[in-house]
Amino acid sequence: MHDGEGGTLTFTNAIYGGLEYNDNATLSESGEGGLALRAGFTTGIRYPVSKSNELKFDITVERLTYLSGVSGTEDYSSLLPGSETTFTVYAGPVRVRNFLRAELSEDPVQTPVINNTARFGRFNGYLGSQIDWDMNRVIWQLTGSVGRQFATESANSQIDYWTYGLGLRAVFPMGPSTSGGISTSYATNEYDLNIQNASVTRTVGVFGQTALTRKISLDAAVGVQLTSYDQSGSILDQDDYSGIYGSVGLSHQVRKNFSYALRLRHDIDEGYGTNFYQITEVSFTPKISSVARWEIVMPISLQWVDVSGPTGDTFTRFGIGVEARRPLGRKLDLSVGISRYEKFTDLVGESYEQQRIYFSVRYNF
């Protein structure tokens, strides 16, 4: 299909760097602190190939290098969430969105069931397509994907797996700012090694979103998940999962310079040495802007985690942070912040506290 010449190729690029002090990089009860250098870059590309085809590319890569104080590790890398390449094609009421997503994290604090290590790296990549068919009263969304996870250290290669997923959603528009629908999905996880148990997951649920007022928006989803494990691995976990998943989120622009987001979620994730863990999290994120040109964000979260299996743990984790951002010029920005995590558990040697203090300068070009 040929429908005219393409548009203008546009770029958004930035580099950033700064220093960070972490008083417990190993997430242990005793803890090792160290000073680190953090640097990264972000790139975005937009290219309307034609009137009905568009190519997008977004990637953010960063590197953290400890300059002193932490034994057993020198640095780790991140390919941040949101790094994605998409190619979208429109054909009448049908939109086909092909995507390639990637995420790499070696920071152990990002995985609540991991501690007593300074680096826990895993890469997740997904290749797939989403087909949207707009039939006016209902929009059908069919998604198929194949994914790959692998550890960045051979000692953790038990988490390497392939995943295959298929999902179907029916979205019912109910006005300019309200929609709802039903969803179902099927996915399999197949591990490279016979340590973790392979799994099959099925879900069915409902979802919706609406603008309660011009300044308040609400979204919610709830459903039933059934995950069965084939017991082919060497771990001792024989638990399957059958239960509820769900989330509800509220965004409120209270005033021109003050807003907040409140979210409650309950999810199930793949375990490490166990089949899975359940996580229930409530988070509150207020944002204040235009205070002497500073923008201040303060994320607060509380997590309850229940790990499956006979040796599974039940623990809570609290996190709080404050980050302040200020432009230093037309292309230069300054960020400073502090964060704290606390994990509480009855298992010996598994509790920890961690504080981070950091600053970063970003140049946009």
N, C-alpha and C positions, 0 to 999 in steps of 0.2 A: 504494500500500500504506500503510495507516495502522496503526501498532502502538503507540499510546500517546503521552502527552505528552512533550515534550522535557525535558531536564535543565537544570541551572543554568549560565548563562553565566559563564565565569571569564576573568579577565585576568591577565597577568603583564607588567609594564612596568618599564623601567629607562632611565635616562639616564646618560651618562658623558662625561668630558672630561679632558684633560690636555695635557702638553707632550712634544714629541719632538725630539731633535736627530739629524739624519741627516748624516753627513760626506760622502756621495756620492749625492745625490738623483738625479743624471743617469746613474748607472751607467756612468761613463767612466773612462779611465785617470787623467786629471787630477782629475776630480771636483769638484763644487760642494757645499759643506755649508750647512745652514741649520737654523734653529729653526722648528718648526711647532706649531700648535695643532690637536689632534685632538678632535672631539666627535661624539657619536652618540646614538642611542636604539634600543631594541629593544622590540618589542611581540609578545605572544602571546595568542591568543584560542582558547578551546575552547568549543564549543556542541553538546551532544548534542541534535540536532533531534528525535529520537525514540529508541526503544530500538535501532533498526537503522540510524540515520543520524547522522553526526557531521561537523561543520564545524570545521576547524582553520585558523588563520592565524598565520604567524610571519614577522616581518620585522625586519631589523637594517639601519639606514642610518647611515653616518657620513661626516664631512667633515673633510679635512685641509687646513689653510691655512698656507702658509709665511709667517712673519712677517718673515724676512730671509734673505739669502744666496743664493737660487736665482733665476737669471735665466730668463726665458722661460716661467715658470709661477707661478701664485699659489696654486692649490689643486686638489684633486681629490676625487672622491666615491667611495663604495663602497656597493654593495648586497650584503651579505655572503652567502656560501654558507649554505644552510639557510633562506633566505627563501622561503617556500612557502605556498600556499593549497591545502587539500585538502578534498574533500567525499566521504565514504565512505558507501556504501549496502550493506547486507547483505540477501540474499534466500536464505535457507536456506544451502546450502553454497557459494553464490557471493557474492564480495565485489567490488564495483566501486569503485575508488578513482580519482576524477578529481583531477588536480593541475595547478597553475600554479606553475612555479618561475622564479625570477629571480636573476640575479647580475650585478653591475656592478663592475668593478675598473679603476682607472686607475693603480695602482701598478705600474711596469714590472718590479719584481723578481719579481712573480708569474708572469711569462712568461719562461722561461729563454733564449729566442732573441732577446730584445729588450734593447738597451742603447744608450748614448749619447743618452738622452732622459730627461726628468724625469716624463713622463706618457705612458702608453700605455693608452688607455681602450677597453674593449669591453664591451658588454652582451650577455648570453645569457639568453634566455627560452624556456621550454618549456611547451607546453600538451598534455595527453594524458590517457589513461586506462589503468589496469591492472586487468584482470579476473582474479581468482583463483577457481578452481573446485576445491574440496576434495573429492577422491574417496577419502579415507581413505588408501589406499596410495600415491597420487600426487596432488600439487597442481599443476594446470596454471596457468601465469601467462602471459597474453597482454597485451602492452603496445604501444600505438600513440601516437605523439607527433609534433608539428610544432614546430620550433624556429626561432628568429630570432637571428642575431648581427649587431651593427652597431657600428662604431667611433664613439667620441664626438668624434673630430676628423676633419674632411673629408679631411685628408692621408692618413689610414689607411683610407679607405673601400673599398679593394680587398679587405678582409676581410669585408665585408658579405655575408651569405648566408642562405638558407633551408635548413633541413634537415628531412628527413622520415624517420621510423624506425618499424620494426616488429620486435618481438622476441617469442620464445616460449621459455618455460622449463618443464621438468618437474622438480618437486622431490619427492624420495622421503624421507619421514621414516623415520629408522632408530632412533628412540628419543627420550626426552625432551630430549636435548641434542645430537643428531646428525642431520644431514640431508645429502643430496647430490643431484646432478642433472645434467642436460644443458641446453644453451642454444644458441639460434641467433638471428641478427639480420640485418636488411637495412636500410641507410640510404643516403640520397643527400644530397649538398651541392650547392646551386645558387647560384653567386655572382651578385651584381647586375652587376658589371663584368667585362669580359673580360680580366682580369689574372691572377687565380688560376685554376687549372684545376678545373672541376667534377669530382666524384668519386662513385663508388658503392662501398660497403663491405659485405662479407659476412663473418660470423663464425660459427663453431661451436666449442663447447667444453664443458668439464665443470667443476663446482664442488662444494664441500663445506665443512661447518663442523662442529666437534665440541668438546666440553669434555673435555680429556684428564684433568683432575682438577677438583675443586671450585674451584680457583684458577687453572687454566691453560686457555685456550681457543685454538683454532686454526682458521683459515679459509684456503682456497686456491681458486684458479681458474686454468685454463689452457685455451688454445684456439688456433685458427688464424684469422688474419685475412687477407682478400684485398681490397685497395683498388686500383681502377683509375681513372685520370684521363683526361679526354677530350681534353687538349691544345688546348682552345679558347682558353686564356688566352695572354697575351703573355709570361709568364715563360718562362725557358729550360729549366725542369725537365721532363723526360720520364720520370721514374722512377715506376713503380708499386710497390706494396708487397705482398709476400706473405711471411708469417712468423708468428711466435708472439707472443701476448700472454699475460700471466700475472701473478699476485700470490700472495703467501703472507704471512699475518700471525699473530703470536703475542702474546697478552695474558697477563700473569702478575701476580697479586696476591701478591707475595712475603711481605709481612707486612701488618699492618693499616694501617700508615702508609707503605708503600713498594710501588709497582707500576711496571711498565714495559710498553711496547708496542714490538714489533719488526716491521718490514714491509719486504718486498722486492717491487718491481713492475717490469714492463716494459710500456710503453704506446706508442701512436702517436697523435700529435696533428697538427692542421692547421698548416701552415707559414705563414710570412709572407715572400712573395717566392720561396718554394719550395713543393713539394707537401706535404711533411710532415716531421716530425722524430720520431725514436725516442728515448725517454727510459727509462733504467734507473736506478732509485733505491732506495737502502737507507736507511731511517730508524729511529732509535732514540729513544724518548721516555720517560725515567724521570720518575716523579712521587713527591714526598715530601710528606707532609701531617703536620699536628699538631706542627710544630716551632715552639714559642712562638706558636701560632695561625697560622703561615704555611703556605701550600701552595706548593711549588716545583716547577716544570715546566721540563725542559731538553730541547727538541727538537734533534736532531742529524740531518743528512741529507747524503748524498753522491749526486750525480747525474752520469750519463754520458749525453751527448746527441750524437746523430748526425743531421745535417741532410741531407736529400736534395738531389739536383741537382748539376750540374757545379761550382757555386761553393759547395756546402754545406760546413759547418764541423763539426768534431768537437771537443768540449770537455768539461771537467768543471766542476762547481760544488759547492762545499762550503758548508753552512750550519750555524750553531750559535746557540743562544739560551738565555737563562735568564730566566724570569719568576717573580716571587714575588707571591702574593696574600695579603691579610690582611683580615679584617673589622675595621672601625673602630666598628661598632655593629650594631644589629639590621638596619638597612637600608643601611648604608654600607660599601663595600669599597675597599681600596687595592691597586693593582697597580704594580709597578716591574719594569723589565726591560732587557735589553741583547741585541742580536742582531748577527751578523756573516755576510756572504756574501763568498765569493771565487770568481771565475770564472777558469779557466785555459784559454787557447787560443793557437794559433800565429798567428792572424790579427792583423795590426797594428791597434792601437786598440780591440780587442774585449775585452781582459782588464780586470777591475776588482776592487776591494775596497770593501765598504760596511759601516759600523758604525752602529747606531742605539741610542740610549739614551732611555728614555721612562718616564713615570709617568702614571697615570690614576686618577681617583676615580669610582666607580660608585654610583649611588643607586637602590635598588629600591623600587618603590611599587605 
